[in-house]
């Protein structure tokens, strides 16, 4: 894909757009991602925040991830939709939530994290890159997914 991509929160208070191509998506099956998505896993695409043109102002809260690093969790303050995560505030490198895209059709995860916590009954593509927990260097892993190595 290399067109204009749009998305936003559930209530429409926050909208964004960016020029494609869409980065390679991955899914996370950890307990935190299940909670934030209210589903069996969360699907994200890594990208630079500067690619987004955002209308509206996202709220955020701070959490600590498994590695001990700080994560900023950006969401709509009106409807609560989780939009993206970043290791910094203001955001620089983000993981955009695929479910917030207006048309996420055709986006399949190329990799899976925390498959040891995968919900029963969820079948994964055996050709996808899978990790029982998390790679030592998640940024490098995401970059390798992007480059196909």
Residue, then its C-alpha position, 0 to 999 in steps of 0.5 A: x500500500x502506498x496511498x493516503x491512510x487515515x484513522x482515528x479513535x472510535x468517537x472521531x475526536x482524534x483523526x490522523x492520516x499518513x502517506x503509505x506504505x504501511x509498515x509491517x504489522x506484528x501482533x502481541x499476545x502479552x497480558x497488557x496488550x490483551x487488556x488494552x485491546x480488550x481482545x485476544x491480542x493487539x496488532x501494531x505497526x512501528x513508524x515515526x510519529x512525524x509521519x502522522x498528521x493528527x487532528x485532536x489531542x491525545x491523552x496519555x498515561x505512563x506504564x512500565x513494560x516487562x523490560x523495565x522501560x517506560x511506555x507512554x500510552x496515547x489514547x482518546x480522552x473522550x472515548x478511551x480508544x488506544x491509538x499508539x504507544x511510544x517510549x518517549x513524550x513527546x512521541x517519536x518512534x511509535x507503534x500505531x494500533x492497526x485497529x484504529x485505521x479506517x481500512x485495516x483490510x489486508x494487514x496481517x501480522x508478520x510476527x508474533x510476540x509473547x505466544x507463550x501467553x496466546x489465547x487458546x484457539x487462536x491459530x497463527x500462520x506457521x510462516x510468521x516469525x514467532x517468539x515465546x516472549x519478547x526478542x532481546x531487542x524489539x526495535x531490531x526485530x521489528x526492523x528485521x520484519x520490515x526488511x524481510x531478514 
